[in-house]
Every structure is written in C-alpha cells, then in structure tokens.
C-alpha cells in the first residue's frame, strides 16, 4: 500500500509560538492560516491585527 502524502501544515508547537508572539489565540492562528497560507510574516501580521482588535 502506498504511503499517504504528507499534508503541508504547521506543527502544534509552531502554532503555539505564533499565538504567543502575536497575542492571538491558537484557534485564531489556525483560522488565519486557512485564509493566508503558511507564510509566517503574513500570519503574524494578521494575528497582530486580530489581537489588537480584541
């Protein structure tokens, strides 16, 4: 049986680090990733905006 291809994504540890660095929640980080993709700078930019808006 063929091995399933790995899906791209970020580890739980990376999501936690992004949340800690930005002030957003882990769930918000996951939602941002679904919208903007895996670019760290884009994720942090959007997460900081979300965290700032409260």
Secondary structure, DSSP 4 states (H G I P E B T S, - for coil): -PPPPPPP---HHHHHHHHHHHS--HHHHHHHHHHH-S-HHHHHHHHHHHHHH-
